[in-house]
Amino acid sequence: MELWPSTRVAYLTLFCGTTLKDGKSNPLSNPKVRQALNYAVNKDAVIQIVTLGLGKPMRSFMSSTTPLFAGQDLYKYDPAKARALLTEAGFPNGFETAVYSLSGNADQASILAIVQQMFGQIGVKLRIDQVDNPTLTARYREENFQMRTAAWTNDIADPSQITSYFAFYPNIHSLHSQWQNTKVDELYTKSQQETEPKARLAQYKEIQERYSDAAPILFLYETPYPVAFRKNVKGFVQLPLGNNLFEAVTVER
């Protein structure tokens, strides 16, 4: 078994719009609630149980192997702070919410079992709705969800791709979460025309900081790619973007 660097991150998308599709008000529209949910989850415990300790906590919405990554320590496990934030947000007794996950996915089931228990400790009751992939995708694109399980791997070795999906509202409403920060939109647009490396680094640093503070996702973990070989296989390479390269592969006999 070999572990290869990756750009893969696992997280929960949080719907940030003020009103749900059924017309009910959405507690997750309050950034203090989203911050509270992040403080409520022990990321190290999730990593130990789900990845057998091979992952590490997300420090940005992008992986640490993404160019111009500017991460910080995010939402260390602190249930007392989580409860205080819920009280400040007007939910001293918590609330009920729901999450969509892919039926039959063992990792997602394990993640949500842990999250459900930890949310319960701060008074948040989480209903887990397991659905097939077409339903999961449809609810996502319709922006008809409160939370959903998700993962991302870059296709391009540049932060512009992941940022255009996660944080730039005009593209797909920031992962269909309806989260919007006009300054982030402005910074992203400028970054697409910026050629000076230090200026571009500063733009993406501010984007990541603003995104982390607003917490439109539940930050979970990033993981390497595990690849199993026979000992006589030589020359295989897996890129951080997820591509498997077989051009130089040989099998010794």
N, C-alpha and C positions, 0 to 999 in steps of 0.2 A: 504494500500500500504506500503510495506517495501522495503528499499534499501539495497542490499547486496554487500559487497566488491567484485570487479571483477578484472580481468586482461585484460579487453577489451580496445583496443585503436582504434581510427578511424583516417585515414590519407589518403593522396593521394600519390600513388607511382609515382615517376618521372623517366622517362627513361633517363639514363645518358650516353648512347653510343654516339659516335661522329657523327654517320650517321644513319638516319632513314631507314626503310625498302624500302621506295620509292627512296632512294638515296640522299635525301636532307640532308644538314647539320643540326645538332640538337643543338639549342641554350641551351638546358638544360644540355648539356655536360659540360658547364662552371659552376663551383661551385659558382661563384659570382651571376650568374643568379638564381640558385636554392636558394641561400641565400636571394636574392632580393624578390623572390616570397613568401618566408616565412615571411619576414618583411612586405610584402604588405597586409597580411591577419590579421584582428583583430580576434584572437582566442576567446576572451571573447564575442564578438558579435555573433560569430557562436554558441558558447555554449548556450548563452541566447536564441537565436532563435530556434535552433534545439533541444536542450535538456531541454529547459525551466529552464536553470540555474543549472541543476543537474550534469553537467560534470565539468572537470577542464582541463586546458591546459596540453598537453603532455610535459614532461620535459626530455624525452629520447625516444628512439624508443620502449622501453618496459614500461609497466605500473609501477606506483609507488608501487604496491603490489607484484611485481616480486622480488624474492630474488636477492640480490646484485645490486638492483637498485641504481644508482648513478646519479640522475638527476640534472639538472641546469635550471635556467630560460632561455628559448629559444625564440629568435626572437620576442621580444616585438613589438607590432604594431608600425611601423615607416615608413610611405610611403616615406618620404624624403630620408631616408637612402636607401630604396628600389630603388628609382629613381637614386640615386648616384651610387649604385652598378651596375645597368643596364648600366649606362654611362661608368663606368670603364670596363665593359665587352664588350663594343662596340655596345650597343643597346640603344642609347640615345632616340630613338623614339619608343622603345618597339619592339614587334614582335607578330606574330600570332602563336597560338598553339591550341591543342585540348585535350579533356579529354573524356574517355569512362566511362559511368556509367550504372548501372543496371536499365533498364526501369521499371517504376512502383514503384520504391523505393522512398518513400516520403522524408526520411532523406537525402539521397544522392542528390535528386533534390533540397532540401533546401540549403544544403551545397554548391552546385555548383552555385546556383543563387547568393549567397553571394560572393563566391570566384570570380565569373565572374565580378561582379560589382567592387570589390576591385582591381582586376587585371587591370581593365579598368582605374583606377585612376593613374596607373603608365605606361599606354600605352600598356599594354599586352592585346591582344584580344583573348579571350578564347571561342572556339567552343565546345559545349556540345553535344556529340554523345551518345544517349541512345540506348542500345542494350540489347538483351536477354542474359541470363546467359551463355549458351554455347558459344556465340560469345565473350562475355567478357573474359571468361576463355581461349578461343583459342587465342585471341589477346595477352593475358598476357603470355601464354606459348611460343608463337611464338616470343615474344619480339617485337611485332608490335604495339606499342602504344607510345604516348608521356606522357600522364598522365592517371591514372585510379583511381577510388574510391576503397577503401579497408578498411577492419577492421580485427583485430586479437584478439583472445583469447587464452591464453596458454593452453596446454593440460598437461604440466609437470611443477611442481613447482620448476623450476630451469631456470636460464637465458640462458642455453646452447641451448635450443630448439628454442626460438625466434631469438637468435643471429645467429643460423645456417641458418635461412631463410632470415633474414634482412641484415646481414653484412658479412657473410662468403661466399666469391665468389664461391669456388668450388662446393657448394651444388646446388643452383639454380640461380647463377649469381646475388645474393643479390636481391631477389624478382623479378628476371628477368629484373632488371634495368640496368645491366651491370656495376654497380658501383663496383669498387674494390680498396681496400687499402691493400697492401701486409703486412703491419705491423699488421693490424686487423686480417688478415688471420693467421699470425704467433701467435698472442696472443690467438686467439680462439683455435688453435691446442694445444697450451701449456695448456690452461685451461682445456682441456679434460683429461689431465693427472695429473693435479695439485691437491694435497690433502690438502695443507696447506691453511686454510680459508683466512688469511690476504693476501697471495699472489694471491689467486683467486679473491678476492675483487679488488685488484689493477689492475689485468688484465682486468676485466670487466669495471672498471671505465675508463680506457684508451680507451677501445673499444667504450664505449658510447660517450666519449668526441670527439674522432676522427669522429665518425658517425655524431654526431650533427653538427660539424663544416662543414662537407662535404654536409650535407642536401640532401641525396638521396630521401627523402620523404618530403611532405608538412606536417609538424607536426600540428595536429588538437587537439583532446581531448581524454580523457579517461572518462568512465562513469561507475557508479555502475549498478547492475542488479535490475530493478524494478520488484517486484512480487506482484500481487494483490491476496488478500485472502478474503474469508468470515471470519467473526469474530469467527466462531465456529471451524475453522481449526487450529489445534495445532501441533507443532513438525516438521514443514517443514524446511529444511535447503538447501540453495544453496551455493555451494562452489565457491570461486573465479575463479576456472578453468571452471566453467559453468555447473558442474554436479548438477542435482536436486536429493536430497535424500529424499525418501518417507518412509524409514523404520520405522521411529518413528511417522509418521503422524497419528493423530486421528481426528475424527469429533465429536464434542460434540453435543448432541441432547437435 
